[in-house]
Amino acid sequence: MKAVNIAFACYPVTSLGKAREFYEKVLGLKATSVWVKNDSFGMVEYDIGPTTMAIGAGAETFKVGEGGASVALEVEDFDATVEELKGRGCKFLVEAMETPVCFMAVVADPDGNKITIHKRKPA
């Protein structure tokens, strides 16, 4: 097998309504595909660059877990994004920090999924 790309990453959520409020209103993502039977069963996709991030509820494979996966969203303006998320009451698991190669912070969605806010430093 030779993988050629990431098709999508999916976060399990308990309430599609609450999750969509967070991902669309707080993070500002735009839904590109929506298949929702009800608040606790369905899937919503967000195309971000060449990759797709999804939220899903109700299927056997969508189990919310505390130590689950993480996704990092590359942002244009790191400082402005951090301030905007704080202003929207976003829960920060890791405050803004600098590493030798990037700036990053980690926030949580309503189910505790971790989303890294990330900005690479120029090469």
Backbone torsions as a table, in degrees:
resi	resn	phi	psi	omega
1	MET	NA	138.4	174.9
2	LYS	-129.7	106.6	177.2
3	ALA	-71.4	138.8	-177.5
4	VAL	-112.6	-14.4	-178.8
5	ASN	-171.6	166.4	172.9
6	ILE	-91.3	118.6	179.6
7	ALA	-68.1	-52.9	175.9
8	PHE	-167.5	160.5	170.0
9	ALA	-116.6	140.0	-177.1
10	CYS	-128.0	132.6	173.9
11	TYR	-100.1	127.3	172.3
12	PRO	-71.4	139.4	177.8
13	VAL	-134.8	159.0	179.6
14	THR	-92.2	-28.4	-179.7
15	SER	-135.0	114.0	178.7
16	LEU	-63.1	-34.8	178.6
17	GLY	-62.2	-50.6	178.9
18	LYS	-64.1	-41.9	-179.4
19	ALA	-64.6	-43.7	179.1
20	ARG	-63.6	-38.6	176.4
21	GLU	-56.1	-45.7	-179.4
22	PHE	-67.6	-55.7	-174.2
23	TYR	-66.5	-34.4	-177.6
24	GLU	-92.5	-41.2	-177.0
25	LYS	-88.5	-41.6	-178.4
26	VAL	-81.7	-51.5	-178.3
27	LEU	-85.3	-16.4	176.5
28	GLY	77.6	20.1	177.9
29	LEU	-76.4	152.7	179.3
30	LYS	-109.2	124.8	178.4
31	ALA	-67.0	132.4	179.5
32	THR	-111.4	-17.0	175.8
33	SER	-150.2	127.2	-177.8
34	VAL	-129.3	121.8	172.6
35	TRP	-130.9	97.3	-175.7
36	VAL	-126.4	118.4	175.3
37	LYS	-82.2	-44.0	174.4
38	ASN	-160.3	-178.0	-174.7
39	ASP	-59.9	-24.8	-176.9
40	SER	-112.3	14.4	177.7
41	PHE	-150.5	115.8	178.0
42	GLY	155.5	-172.2	-178.4
43	MET	-151.0	139.2	177.9
44	VAL	-127.1	131.8	-179.8
45	GLU	-110.9	146.5	177.4
46	TYR	-127.9	114.1	176.1
47	ASP	-80.7	125.7	179.6
48	ILE	-128.3	105.7	-174.0
49	GLY	60.6	-136.1	-178.8
50	PRO	-85.0	4.5	-174.2
51	THR	-118.8	158.2	177.9
52	THR	-119.4	132.0	172.5
53	MET	-110.6	137.0	-178.4
54	ALA	-128.8	159.7	168.7
55	ILE	-121.2	140.5	-177.8
56	GLY	-141.9	149.0	179.6
57	ALA	-141.7	147.2	170.2
58	GLY	96.0	-30.7	-179.8
59	ALA	-76.2	154.0	-179.9
60	GLU	-55.7	-32.6	-178.7
61	THR	-80.9	-9.2	179.8
62	PHE	-98.3	85.0	178.2
63	LYS	-114.2	123.1	179.0
64	VAL	-68.9	132.2	179.0
65	GLY	-139.4	142.9	-175.4
66	GLU	-67.7	-38.0	-176.6
67	GLY	-99.2	23.4	-172.6
68	GLY	-65.2	-163.7	-176.1
69	ALA	-67.8	172.1	176.4
70	SER	-140.1	150.5	175.3
71	VAL	-126.3	146.9	177.2
72	ALA	-113.6	127.0	178.2
73	LEU	-101.9	116.5	176.9
74	GLU	-73.6	130.1	-178.0
75	VAL	-118.7	156.8	179.8
76	GLU	-73.3	-46.6	-176.2
77	ASP	-125.0	101.2	-174.7
78	PHE	-61.7	-52.9	-176.0
79	ASP	-60.9	-43.6	179.9
80	ALA	-64.9	-38.5	179.4
81	THR	-64.8	-45.0	179.2
82	VAL	-59.9	-46.2	179.5
83	GLU	-63.1	-40.9	179.0
84	GLU	-62.8	-44.6	179.7
85	LEU	-66.6	-37.7	175.9
86	LYS	-63.4	-41.0	179.0
87	GLY	-64.5	-25.0	178.2
88	ARG	-92.1	7.4	176.2
89	GLY	77.5	20.9	-178.5
90	CYS	-66.7	138.8	178.9
91	LYS	-81.6	119.5	178.8
92	PHE	-95.1	122.3	175.5
93	LEU	-87.1	-32.6	174.8
94	VAL	-134.2	121.1	178.9
95	GLU	-67.5	163.1	-179.5
96	ALA	-53.5	134.0	-179.9
97	MET	-145.0	161.9	178.8
98	GLU	-115.4	137.1	173.1
99	THR	-116.1	175.5	178.4
100	PRO	-61.0	-23.7	-175.2
101	VAL	-116.9	-10.1	-174.8
102	CYS	-159.5	174.8	169.0
103	PHE	-116.3	141.3	-179.8
104	MET	-155.0	156.7	173.8
105	ALA	-148.3	158.3	-179.4
106	VAL	-125.6	128.0	177.8
107	VAL	-116.4	167.7	179.6
108	ALA	-119.2	143.0	172.7
109	ASP	-85.4	-179.3	-176.5
110	PRO	-59.9	-22.7	178.5
111	ASP	-97.6	4.8	179.5
112	GLY	88.5	3.9	174.8
113	ASN	-63.0	141.5	-177.1
114	LYS	-92.6	132.7	174.9
115	ILE	-124.6	119.0	178.0
116	THR	-87.2	131.1	172.8
117	ILE	-95.8	125.0	-165.2
118	HIS	-137.1	143.4	173.6
119	LYS	-142.8	115.6	176.5
120	ARG	-69.6	145.6	172.7
121	LYS	-80.6	152.2	176.6
122	PRO	-58.0	148.1	-177.7
123	ALA	-63.9	NA	NA
